[in-house]
């Protein structure tokens, strides 16, 4: 199982980490959508959105999502059939 670490939780099993600056409220995202979209495109990193202080949804740019899908497909092609991690 692969888990991501959020804001310094060191119990995860990967190097994937959502940085503190990539966490924001859903309300702020709704009020400042253009600025958030600009940051998503510029950094290529996903953003964790919270509702009442709890993680609720992750958003990312279309190009970052495509890179993620491409990486997963490449990884799946490398694994022998019937084998999983």
Secondary structure in CASP SS format (residue, H / E / C, confidence):
PFRMAT SS
TARGET T0000
AUTHOR 0000-0000-0000
METHOD secondary structure of the structure
MODEL  1
X C 1.00
X C 1.00
X C 1.00
X C 1.00
X E 1.00
X E 1.00
X C 1.00
X C 1.00
X C 1.00
X C 1.00
X C 1.00
X C 1.00
X C 1.00
X C 1.00
X C 1.00
X C 1.00
X E 1.00
X E 1.00
X C 1.00
X H 1.00
X H 1.00
X H 1.00
X E 1.00
X E 1.00
X E 1.00
X H 1.00
X H 1.00
X H 1.00
X H 1.00
X H 1.00
X H 1.00
X C 1.00
X H 1.00
X H 1.00
X H 1.00
X H 1.00
X H 1.00
X H 1.00
X H 1.00
X H 1.00
X H 1.00
X H 1.00
X H 1.00
X C 1.00
X C 1.00
X C 1.00
X E 1.00
X E 1.00
X E 1.00
X E 1.00
X E 1.00
X C 1.00
X C 1.00
X E 1.00
X E 1.00
X E 1.00
X E 1.00
X E 1.00
X E 1.00
X C 1.00
X C 1.00
X H 1.00
X H 1.00
X H 1.00
X H 1.00
X H 1.00
X H 1.00
X H 1.00
X H 1.00
X H 1.00
X H 1.00
X H 1.00
X H 1.00
X H 1.00
X H 1.00
X H 1.00
X H 1.00
X H 1.00
X C 1.00
X C 1.00
X C 1.00
X C 1.00
X C 1.00
X C 1.00
X C 1.00
END
